[in-house]
Amino acid sequence: MTGRSGGGAGRGGRTKTGKPRPGTGGYGKRKLEGKGPTPPAELRPGHPAQRKAAAQAKKAADSKAGRAGGSRSPARAAGRAGDLRARGTGSAAELVAGRNPVLEALQAGVPATALHVGPRLDEDDRIGQAVMLAADFGIPVVEAGRAELDRITGGAIHQGIALRIRRYSYAHPADLVQAARDRGVPPLIVALDGVTDPRNLGAVARSVAAFGGHGILVPARRSAGVTAGAWKASAGTLASVRVAQAANLAGALSAYQEDGLFVAGLDASGSTDVGELELADSPLVLVVGSEGNGLSRLVAQRCDVVARIPIVGAESLNAGIAASIALYAVARLRAERA
C-alpha cells in the first residue's frame, strides 16, 4: 500500500486525495520551464560586475552632459558670420535599437557610451555577440527592463537591446583651415549644401580621407549630421576626418573667402570641367549640392567658380560620388602642379 501510495502520485502529479504533489507547483514535470543559461556577470542584477557597469555608464553620461552644458567664450564665434554655435556643441545623443542594427553598429566601430540589454532574453547569438563586442570596446553593458527600453527608444521596436551612441562634438569651421595650415599645405574642404542622407556624409568622409582633404562643413539645419548611419558609411574614417557645423552655410563660405580661400561649387551648369579647375592648387572649398536640387541660390552666389562633372547616360550623381570625383580631380591637379 505504501508503494502504491507513493508511486500513484506520479501520474498527473497528484496524490490519491487529489491534492497537488509538493514541489511541482501543480504542474507535471514536462510543463516546468527552465530559466535557461546563466547570463553574463554584467547582466545579473546585484552582481558587482553589473553594478560597476551601471556606474560607469552613469558616470560617462554625466560627464558628457557636463561638457555639453559648459559655457565657452563667444568671441571667436561672433567673429565668424557663418557660425553662431559654440565650439564642441553636438547634436543630441542617438540610440540604435534592434538586434541587427545594434550588432552592425558595434561591428562598424561606431563610438557608443552604453549597451542597454533587456532581462531574460530568448537565446539569440546576436545578443551574445553584441555583449562580447561591447566588452571588447570597453562599452558598459547595462540591464534595462522592457518599460525602460520602450522609454529610451521612444517606443521603437528594440527587440530587447539598444545602443547609446556617443554625442558628436562638431568642430568650428576655422579649425578645418587651421588643420591644413598646421601641415603647411593649402586647405581642401568639402561643404555639403542640402545633403540630408547621413550615408552620403559618411561616404564623403571616406573620400576626404583618401584624397588629402582637411574636413567637411555642414549646415546646422536641414542637413545630414554625424549619426550612426554616417559612422557606418564612413568605415571608421570619421574618427580622423573632422566635421564642422555652421548656422548659416553661405555666411561660413563668405568667412572662408575673407580668410583667403576660394569656393568652387559643383553643378551641371558649370562653366568648366572639374578636371581642368584652375583653382585646384589654391586654398579651396568644394561645395556639393543635393542630388536633384543641386546648389541653393544663396550658396551658388557665393561661389567663385561653378564646375561641372562631365557625365553621360545619367542626369545627376549623388553627393558621395560627386565629391569623390571632384576630390580625385583636385588631388591629381595638385600633384601635377607641385
ABEGO torsion letter per residue (X at the ends): XAAAAAAAAABGGBBAAGBBBBGAGGBBAAABBBAEBBBBAAABBGBAAAAAAAAAAAAAAAAAAAAAABBBBAAAAAABAABABBBGBBBBBBBBBEAAAAAAAAAAGBBBABBBBBBGBBBBAAAAAAAAAAAAAGBBBBBBBAAAAAAAAGGBBAGGBBBBBBBBBBBBAAAAAAAAAAAGBBBBBBBBBGBABAAAAAAAAAAAAAAGBAEBBBBABGBBBBBAAAAAAAGGAAAABBBBBBABAAAAAAAAAAAGBBBBBBBAABABBAAABAAAABBBBBBBBBBGAEBBAAAAAABABBBBBBBBGBABBBAAAAAAAAAAAAAAAAAAAX
